[in-house]
Amino acid sequence: MRKMWKVWATVVTVAALAGCSATGGAPRKDAGVGMAGGVDTPRLTVAMVSHGAPGDTYWDLVRKGAEDAAQKDNIELRYSSDPQAPNQANLVQSAIDAGVDGIAVTMPNAQAIGPV
């Protein structure tokens, strides 16, 4: 039951993050000329676990886009990946154990990742 609650909380958090405005929050009043990315949103930590292989150009682009979006929206992104489903399940479990605010997961093998 506890795991189901965590899954539900994660889904709600990811949905909330997806619904954020394009600006990532209102600009800070103290943001001066030359300051970039200042927003007044709370700092969240999101783990992103993908099944991308190291050095894969596509997954490198996905990671870069996620990092750029996270920086813009005041989010600490913890990216990890492994092409092997059992290892990916372990990465998801590690993110849960770390108590992150949200988890984004690519899921090529639902049977392997689903129980986590």
Kinemage of the C-alpha trace (Angstrom):
@kinemage 1
@onewidth
@group {chain A} dominant
@subgroup {mainchain}
@vectorlist {calphas} color= white
{ca met a 1} P 0.000 0.000 0.000
{ca arg a 2} L 2.879 2.343 0.812
{ca lys a 3} L 4.433 1.790 -2.632
{ca met a 4} L 1.094 2.527 -4.308
{ca trp a 5} L 0.888 5.790 -2.373
{ca lys a 6} L 4.398 6.716 -3.521
{ca val a 7} L 3.522 5.880 -7.123
{ca trp a 8} L 0.374 8.002 -6.888
{ca ala a 9} L 2.315 10.896 -5.332
{ca thr a 10} L 4.900 10.648 -8.108
{ca val a 11} L 2.266 10.678 -10.829
{ca val a 12} L 0.620 13.739 -9.290
{ca thr a 13} L 3.965 15.524 -8.963
{ca val a 14} L 4.982 14.792 -12.543
{ca ala a 15} L 1.557 15.952 -13.766
{ca ala a 16} L 1.926 19.154 -11.776
{ca leu a 17} L 5.385 19.751 -13.228
{ca ala a 18} L 4.058 19.170 -16.729
{ca gly a 19} L 1.400 21.797 -16.133
{ca cys a 20} L 3.864 24.507 -15.142
{ca ser a 21} L 3.798 27.692 -17.132
{ca ala a 22} L 6.195 28.232 -20.017
{ca thr a 23} L 8.066 30.818 -17.964
{ca gly a 24} L 8.585 28.488 -14.984
{ca gly a 25} L 7.079 31.009 -12.572
{ca ala a 26} L 7.089 34.732 -12.201
{ca pro a 27} L 10.449 36.452 -12.657
{ca arg a 28} L 12.064 37.504 -9.399
{ca lys a 29} L 11.785 41.172 -8.631
{ca asp a 30} L 15.495 41.312 -7.768
{ca ala a 31} L 16.592 39.779 -11.088
{ca gly a 32} L 18.762 42.438 -12.655
{ca val a 33} L 20.100 42.915 -16.126
{ca gly a 34} L 22.250 39.980 -17.162
{ca met a 35} L 20.699 37.583 -14.652
{ca ala a 36} L 19.234 34.473 -16.253
{ca gly a 37} L 16.546 32.060 -15.142
{ca gly a 38} L 15.485 33.650 -11.856
{ca val a 39} L 12.066 32.288 -10.829
{ca asp a 40} L 10.073 32.332 -7.624
{ca thr a 41} L 8.984 28.691 -7.684
{ca pro a 42} L 9.966 26.295 -4.896
{ca arg a 43} L 13.048 24.152 -5.488
{ca leu a 44} L 12.064 20.558 -6.283
{ca thr a 45} L 14.199 17.486 -6.890
{ca val a 46} L 13.224 15.203 -9.761
{ca ala a 47} L 14.914 11.945 -10.710
{ca met a 48} L 14.869 11.029 -14.388
{ca val a 49} L 15.606 7.375 -15.124
{ca ser a 50} L 15.918 6.356 -18.751
{ca his a 51} L 16.825 3.192 -20.605
{ca gly a 52} L 19.306 5.035 -22.801
{ca ala a 53} L 22.722 3.558 -23.395
{ca pro a 54} L 25.777 5.702 -22.566
{ca gly a 55} L 26.933 7.652 -25.602
{ca asp a 56} L 23.623 7.271 -27.475
{ca thr a 57} L 23.073 10.575 -29.306
{ca tyr a 58} L 19.293 10.502 -28.892
{ca trp a 59} L 19.454 10.021 -25.116
{ca asp a 60} L 22.189 12.639 -24.845
{ca leu a 61} L 19.736 15.115 -26.426
{ca val a 62} L 16.923 14.005 -24.113
{ca arg a 63} L 19.167 14.503 -21.095
{ca lys a 64} L 20.350 17.927 -22.288
{ca gly a 65} L 16.751 19.061 -22.846
{ca ala a 66} L 15.705 17.830 -19.406
{ca glu a 67} L 18.675 19.584 -17.777
{ca asp a 68} L 17.885 22.858 -19.571
{ca ala a 69} L 14.215 22.689 -18.565
{ca ala a 70} L 15.123 21.821 -14.980
{ca gln a 71} L 17.504 24.757 -14.695
{ca lys a 72} L 14.895 27.129 -16.101
{ca asp a 73} L 12.213 25.921 -13.707
{ca asn a 74} L 14.302 25.781 -10.508
{ca ile a 75} L 14.428 21.971 -10.383
{ca glu a 76} L 17.348 19.824 -9.303
{ca leu a 77} L 17.482 17.047 -11.897
{ca arg a 78} L 19.108 13.738 -11.009
{ca tyr a 79} L 19.522 11.875 -14.299
{ca ser a 80} L 20.501 8.230 -14.454
{ca ser a 81} L 20.176 5.560 -17.108
{ca asp a 82} L 20.792 1.932 -17.845
{ca pro a 83} L 19.711 -0.065 -20.894
{ca gln a 84} L 19.106 -3.193 -18.788
{ca ala a 85} L 15.601 -3.277 -17.244
{ca pro a 86} L 16.606 -4.871 -13.896
{ca asn a 87} L 19.274 -2.210 -13.423
{ca gln a 88} L 16.777 0.489 -14.383
{ca ala a 89} L 14.389 -0.884 -11.741
{ca asn a 90} L 17.210 -0.522 -9.188
{ca leu a 91} L 17.748 3.105 -10.266
{ca val a 92} L 14.035 3.808 -9.785
{ca gln a 93} L 14.127 2.200 -6.344
{ca ser a 94} L 17.172 4.318 -5.443
{ca ala a 95} L 15.282 7.462 -6.464
{ca ile a 96} L 12.332 6.400 -4.301
{ca asp a 97} L 14.647 5.702 -1.373
{ca ala a 98} L 16.265 9.130 -1.826
{ca gly a 99} L 12.857 10.765 -1.335
{ca val a 100} L 12.869 12.881 -4.480
{ca asp a 101} L 9.804 15.021 -5.223
{ca gly a 102} L 9.107 13.348 -8.565
{ca ile a 103} L 10.335 10.618 -10.869
{ca ala a 104} L 10.254 10.564 -14.665
{ca val a 105} L 10.837 7.100 -16.132
{ca thr a 106} L 11.090 5.663 -19.620
{ca met a 107} L 9.711 2.146 -19.515
{ca pro a 108} L 10.688 -0.285 -22.291
{ca asn a 109} L 9.819 -3.307 -20.132
{ca ala a 110} L 6.755 -2.769 -17.929
{ca gln a 111} L 7.051 -6.197 -16.299
{ca ala a 112} L 10.557 -5.427 -15.031
{ca ile a 113} L 9.938 -1.836 -13.931
{ca gly a 114} L 6.297 -2.112 -12.858
{ca pro a 115} L 6.791 -3.744 -9.445
{ca val a 116} L 9.091 -0.923 -8.329
